[in-house]
Amino acid sequence: MIRVVIADDQAVVRGGLRLILESQEDITVVGEAADGIAALELIRELHPDVVLMDIRMPELDGIAATRRVAQTGASTHVLVLTTYDMDESVYDALKAGAAGFLLKTASPQRLIEATRVVATGESLLAPEVTRRLVDRFVAGVRPGGPTRAPELADLTARELEVLELIARGLSNAEIGGALYVSDGTVKTHVTRILAKLGLRDRVQAVVLAYECGLVEPGATR
């Protein structure tokens, strides 16, 4: 059973999200919070698998709350909810440790699927939206390419290839096809990349790849 906490300052939104999620046999909403402070208290008390986190909330906003969740090392995964796909704060949330983000205009089925994906520990990367965010808000990409980025110095040539493909929005299966290796091999590479770079998940790997110049804004597959 996937245990979810909903954090949003609008009661009607929380109610709607609860109805959608609890229509599924494998998902249950264990708590609701109207602000970031209350959300953190529920996370500490209930240890949910997923938190649906609104960005704009009183007391403590969703970005700050997400950062605190990541800093505690909690197993709870944060799925950020936002109204606008070009909101700069979404990018900030990804850097803070969110496992992904979802537009509030998404369909009920998309919400359900996103919750299930994030609950497994995977990141919700919507390539078309993530790319637009990174294109707009990643500033100061370092000249000279990835060889000039100390963060990437410990990666092997193959790991750099895998990281670049992650940043371009490819799934593990697509990366395996591009490099002619198995899904298991790709997963091993991803695990090692995250460990070497000290990253929480694939979303943060995408951010770092752009910031270090491994992938340039506007790049496509």
Secondary structure in CASP SS format (residue, H / E / C, confidence):
PFRMAT SS
TARGET T0000
AUTHOR 0000-0000-0000
METHOD secondary structure of the structure
MODEL  1
M C 1.00
I E 1.00
R E 1.00
V E 1.00
V E 1.00
I E 1.00
A E 1.00
D C 1.00
D C 1.00
Q C 1.00
A H 1.00
V H 1.00
V H 1.00
R H 1.00
G H 1.00
G H 1.00
L H 1.00
R H 1.00
L H 1.00
I H 1.00
L H 1.00
E C 1.00
S C 1.00
Q C 1.00
E C 1.00
D C 1.00
I E 1.00
T E 1.00
V E 1.00
V E 1.00
G E 1.00
E E 1.00
A E 1.00
A C 1.00
D C 1.00
G H 1.00
I H 1.00
A H 1.00
A H 1.00
L H 1.00
E H 1.00
L H 1.00
I H 1.00
R H 1.00
E H 1.00
L H 1.00
H C 1.00
P C 1.00
D C 1.00
V E 1.00
V E 1.00
L E 1.00
M E 1.00
D E 1.00
I C 1.00
R C 1.00
M C 1.00
P C 1.00
E C 1.00
L C 1.00
D C 1.00
G H 1.00
I H 1.00
A H 1.00
A H 1.00
T H 1.00
R H 1.00
R H 1.00
V H 1.00
A H 1.00
Q H 1.00
T H 1.00
G C 1.00
A C 1.00
S C 1.00
T C 1.00
H E 1.00
V E 1.00
L E 1.00
V E 1.00
L E 1.00
T E 1.00
T C 1.00
Y C 1.00
D C 1.00
M C 1.00
D C 1.00
E H 1.00
S H 1.00
V H 1.00
Y H 1.00
D H 1.00
A H 1.00
L H 1.00
K H 1.00
A H 1.00
G C 1.00
A C 1.00
A C 1.00
G E 1.00
F E 1.00
L E 1.00
L E 1.00
K C 1.00
T C 1.00
A C 1.00
S C 1.00
P H 1.00
Q H 1.00
R H 1.00
L H 1.00
I H 1.00
E H 1.00
A H 1.00
T H 1.00
R H 1.00
V H 1.00
V H 1.00
A H 1.00
T C 1.00
G C 1.00
E C 1.00
S C 1.00
L E 1.00
L C 1.00
A C 1.00
P H 1.00
E H 1.00
V H 1.00
T H 1.00
R H 1.00
R H 1.00
L H 1.00
V H 1.00
D H 1.00
R H 1.00
F H 1.00
V C 1.00
A C 1.00
G C 1.00
V C 1.00
R C 1.00
P C 1.00
G C 1.00
G C 1.00
P H 1.00
T H 1.00
R H 1.00
A C 1.00
P H 1.00
E H 1.00
L H 1.00
A C 1.00
D C 1.00
L C 1.00
T C 1.00
A H 1.00
R H 1.00
E H 1.00
L H 1.00
E H 1.00
V H 1.00
L H 1.00
E H 1.00
L H 1.00
I H 1.00
A H 1.00
R C 1.00
G C 1.00
L C 1.00
S C 1.00
N H 1.00
A H 1.00
E H 1.00
I H 1.00
G H 1.00
G H 1.00
A H 1.00
L H 1.00
Y C 1.00
V C 1.00
S C 1.00
D H 1.00
G H 1.00
T H 1.00
V H 1.00
K H 1.00
T H 1.00
H H 1.00
V H 1.00
T H 1.00
R H 1.00
I H 1.00
L H 1.00
A H 1.00
K H 1.00
L H 1.00
G C 1.00
L C 1.00
R C 1.00
D C 1.00
R H 1.00
V H 1.00
Q H 1.00
A H 1.00
V H 1.00
V H 1.00
L H 1.00
A H 1.00
Y H 1.00
E H 1.00
C C 1.00
G C 1.00
L C 1.00
V C 1.00
E C 1.00
P C 1.00
G C 1.00
A C 1.00
T C 1.00
R C 1.00
END
